[in-house]
Amino acid sequence: MKPTEEYILRQSAEFQQILFYVITVVEQELPDAELLLKWGVPYFYYKKKPFCYLAPNKKRGFVDVGFAKGFQLKLHQDVLIDENRNTVKSLRYFKIDSVEDAVLREVIKEAKLLY
């Protein structure tokens, strides 16, 4: 089993649902992306560069989908969270039903253009 799979299977059922869903969408939008375990979390690399990470926050109850070049994104600024970070902006999901597929896909497509 891959380290990323082991990591995901150690998460709660709710987090697993969110993680597997986001992974599926990223893989559909970026078939060439590589999912690795970096800095202790699943991290997608695109063209050998950090693209986005998936970080469950058990204490606060959400999965953070952080985009490495988040501050360069223009679309969906109303839902992208910077939380005092310099380069990363993220989408946060508390439940699987809170994942807006169209927004997630549009952010991924826009971020892809930055590489």
C-alpha positions, -999 to +999 in steps of 0.1 A: +000+000+000+012+035-008+020+059+020-008+083+008-033+054+009-022+045+044-025+081+055-060+084+042-072+051+057-061+064+091-085+093+089-122+093+100-148+081+076-160+117+069-125+129+061-119+098+039-149+106+018-137+141+013-102+131+006-111+104-019-135+127-037-110+155-040-083+131-052-107+118-079-115+153-091-078+164-092-069+132-111-097+138-136-086+174-142-048+167-140-042+132-152-004+139-152-004+149-115+014+127-090+001+122-055+029+119-029+031+121+009+050+153+016+053+173+048+031+146+064+001+151+041-010+140+007+004+165-018-002+166-056+027+176-077+021+188-113+050+191-137+073+181-108+062+212-087+039+214-057+003+219-068-021+213-039-022+195-006-050+177+013-047+183+050-074+171+075-076+193+106-091+171+132-092+198+159-112+222+137-131+195+118-123+202+082-101+191+052-080+219+038-073+217+001-044+242-002-032+254-035+006+262-037+000+292-060-032+302-044-024+339-042-022+340-080-057+327-084-084+352-095-116+331-095-136+322-064-118+346-040-150+346-020-144+310-009-106+307-010-091+311+024-056+327+030-055+327+068-024+348+071-004+326+046+019+342+020+014+320-010-012+293-002-050+297-004-073+269+003-108+255-001-121+241+032-146+212+035-163+203+067-186+177+052-187+158+018-219+177+009-201+210+013-179+202-017-190+223-046-178+203-076-179+231-101-159+255-078-133+228-071-129+220-108-127+257-117-100+264-091-080+233-103-083+244-139-072+280-131-043+268-109-032+244-137-027+274-160+000+288-136+023+259-144 
